[in-house]
């Protein structure tokens, strides 16, 4: 078993205790900040999915030939990820974005249609799919909207990097501050010892 040498100076011991306490406090703080931001970003994505669903339900119309199309066609780059299914499982409409980025098990999720958000980790990056019941032209349909988790994953990685870089800087600052405080607090003792 390795035995580390114990510092003889009271000043060094006080500094190490102070640094250890600051490390624990900063680590707990960083973990709490990360968890709160993660929950907030996740809820924001879910809210955008609900907004997409409401938009899709309002913007889709049944044409005289029975097909479903939006009132206004969007450009290839602007189209949201959207699919409309019959209750029988037949795909009625999908946007170019849904065709370019197919989500596995979308048909199964459409069959389960329970007005819920499901995370689909089978693709990289993962997608969240909101599947819900709606009516278009009086016909009951299942509308699916989806968004990639890539933006929130990227934001969380950046936050984690900032927190991991800030933690050592905070500890170094606490070591320097702790040593300075210990030196000042023990100065009268040093003078008496001299």
Wavefront OBJ file of the C-alpha trace (Angstrom):
o trace
v 0.000 0.000 0.000
v 1.338 3.425 -0.956
v 1.516 5.922 1.866
v 1.472 9.514 0.800
v 3.617 11.870 2.837
v 1.554 14.064 5.130
v 2.187 17.772 4.788
v 3.878 19.118 7.914
v 2.799 22.705 7.499
v -0.549 23.650 9.017
v -0.899 26.207 6.231
v -0.640 23.509 3.547
v -3.083 21.243 5.393
v -5.641 24.032 5.708
v -5.224 24.841 2.019
v -5.748 21.207 0.999
v -8.876 20.924 3.159
v -10.220 24.138 1.671
v -9.458 22.944 -1.878
v -11.117 19.565 -1.219
v -14.249 21.219 0.134
v -14.384 23.592 -2.840
v -13.924 20.684 -5.259
v -16.917 18.878 -3.751
v -19.071 22.025 -3.729
v -18.165 22.935 -7.329
v -18.720 19.352 -8.560
v -22.178 19.208 -6.952
v -22.990 22.651 -8.375
v -21.823 21.655 -11.877
v -23.856 18.416 -11.761
v -26.966 20.322 -10.635
v -26.553 22.953 -13.378
v -26.089 20.232 -16.010
v -29.193 18.321 -14.838
v -31.366 21.462 -14.768
v -30.225 22.607 -18.230
v -30.668 19.085 -19.628
v -34.257 18.927 -18.348
v -34.996 22.424 -19.653
v -33.622 21.702 -23.136
v -35.465 18.374 -23.267
v -38.772 20.015 -22.290
v -38.163 22.710 -24.920
v -37.774 20.051 -27.622
v -40.990 18.374 -26.493
v -42.814 21.726 -26.630
v -41.564 22.311 -30.189
v -42.888 18.871 -31.146
v -46.322 19.774 -29.750
v -46.198 23.053 -31.719
v -45.222 21.139 -34.887
v -48.148 18.776 -34.352
v -50.604 21.659 -33.920
v -49.192 23.371 -37.021
v -49.426 20.174 -39.081
v -53.006 19.503 -37.980
v -54.016 23.039 -38.971
v -52.028 23.272 -42.231
v -52.999 19.972 -43.850
v -56.040 19.647 -46.083
v -57.699 16.888 -48.067
v -57.822 17.541 -51.787
v -60.765 16.553 -53.991
v -58.878 13.453 -55.200
v -58.514 12.271 -51.553
v -54.823 13.050 -51.212
v -53.533 15.100 -48.303
v -51.355 18.131 -48.861
v -50.487 21.256 -46.912
v -52.337 24.460 -47.800
v -48.987 25.930 -48.825
v -46.156 23.803 -50.125
v -42.864 24.541 -48.366
v -39.470 24.359 -50.011
v -37.290 21.279 -49.738
v -35.100 22.841 -47.024
v -37.993 24.300 -45.034
v -40.129 21.223 -44.692
v -40.523 19.793 -41.188
v -40.383 16.067 -40.534
v -44.034 15.085 -40.998
v -46.005 11.966 -41.890
v -49.745 11.357 -42.070
v -51.154 7.839 -41.807
v -54.563 6.262 -42.172
v -55.746 4.383 -39.128
v -55.288 1.225 -41.203
v -51.526 1.879 -41.473
v -51.387 3.297 -45.002
v -49.044 6.259 -45.436
v -51.003 9.173 -46.922
v -48.432 11.941 -46.923
v -44.855 12.658 -45.909
v -42.588 15.633 -46.358
v -39.231 15.595 -48.163
v -37.529 15.765 -44.768
v -39.317 12.578 -43.651
v -38.321 10.854 -46.891
v -34.666 11.911 -46.532
v -34.457 10.962 -42.835
v -36.607 7.883 -42.289
v -37.221 7.015 -38.655
v -37.257 3.287 -37.892
v -40.499 1.889 -36.488
v -42.500 4.993 -37.505
v -45.263 2.730 -38.843
v -45.405 0.827 -35.541
v -45.581 4.091 -33.610
v -48.390 5.278 -35.906
v -50.346 2.091 -35.203
v -50.011 2.695 -31.451
v -51.125 6.350 -31.826
v -51.518 7.430 -28.254
v -50.766 11.159 -28.463
v -47.313 10.619 -27.033
v -43.673 11.458 -27.624
v -41.338 8.532 -28.211
v -37.555 8.656 -28.336
v -36.158 6.606 -31.225
v -32.493 5.827 -30.502
v -32.118 3.441 -33.481
v -30.799 6.258 -35.695
v -27.842 8.533 -35.186
v -28.579 11.119 -33.972
v -31.654 9.965 -32.051
v -35.068 11.379 -32.959
v -38.109 12.201 -30.899
v -41.395 11.434 -32.594
v -44.753 12.827 -31.533
v -47.618 10.648 -32.767
v -51.167 11.811 -32.323
v -54.689 11.496 -33.632
v -56.190 14.255 -35.739
v -58.847 14.865 -38.369
v -58.179 16.165 -41.848
v -61.146 16.886 -44.069
v -63.360 15.038 -41.593
v -61.238 11.898 -41.957
v -59.543 10.505 -38.814
v -55.787 10.248 -39.363
v -52.599 9.787 -37.393
v -50.133 12.652 -37.647
v -46.462 12.190 -36.828
v -43.906 14.945 -36.380
v -40.301 14.416 -35.387
v -37.208 16.365 -34.470
v -33.604 15.309 -34.176
v -31.913 15.378 -30.786
v -28.652 16.499 -32.442
v -28.996 20.199 -31.483
v -29.681 19.452 -27.819
v -26.892 16.865 -27.708
v -24.493 19.434 -29.146
v -25.627 22.090 -26.636
v -25.211 19.655 -23.739
v -21.719 18.663 -24.914
v -20.719 22.327 -25.039
v -22.135 22.928 -21.554
v -20.318 19.857 -20.220
v -17.058 21.095 -21.755
v -17.492 24.519 -20.124
v -18.264 22.925 -16.763
v -15.320 20.506 -16.982
v -12.952 23.326 -17.931
v -14.358 25.611 -15.237
v -14.025 23.032 -12.458
v -10.182 22.899 -12.419
v -9.989 26.665 -12.780
v -12.285 27.028 -9.772
v -10.228 24.558 -7.749
v -6.956 26.305 -8.647
v -8.457 29.641 -7.650
v -9.655 28.125 -4.362
v -6.184 26.661 -3.670
v -4.546 30.041 -4.222
v -7.205 31.821 -2.189
v -7.085 29.193 0.561
v -3.304 29.404 0.826
v -3.466 33.188 1.010
v -6.158 33.070 3.706
v -4.249 30.443 5.698
v -1.051 32.518 5.463
v -2.841 35.635 6.756
v -4.683 33.735 9.484
v -1.505 32.036 10.702
v 0.745 35.133 10.442
v 0.367 35.962 14.160
v 1.298 32.383 15.064
v 4.392 32.598 12.811
v 5.435 35.854 14.473
v 5.023 34.322 17.922
v 7.033 31.253 16.838
v 9.849 33.472 15.621
l 1 2 3 4 5 6 7 8 9 10 11 12 13 14 15 16 17 18 19 20 21 22 23 24 25 26 27 28 29 30 31 32 33 34 35 36 37 38 39 40 41 42 43 44 45 46 47 48 49 50 51 52 53 54 55 56 57 58 59 60 61 62 63 64 65 66 67 68 69 70 71 72 73 74 75 76 77 78 79 80 81 82 83 84 85 86 87 88 89 90 91 92 93 94 95 96 97 98 99 100 101 102 103 104 105 106 107 108 109 110 111 112 113 114 115 116 117 118 119 120 121 122 123 124 125 126 127 128 129 130 131 132 133 134 135 136 137 138 139 140 141 142 143 144 145 146 147 148 149 150 151 152 153 154 155 156 157 158 159 160 161 162 163 164 165 166 167 168 169 170 171 172 173 174 175 176 177 178 179 180 181 182 183 184 185 186 187 188 189 190 191 192 193 194
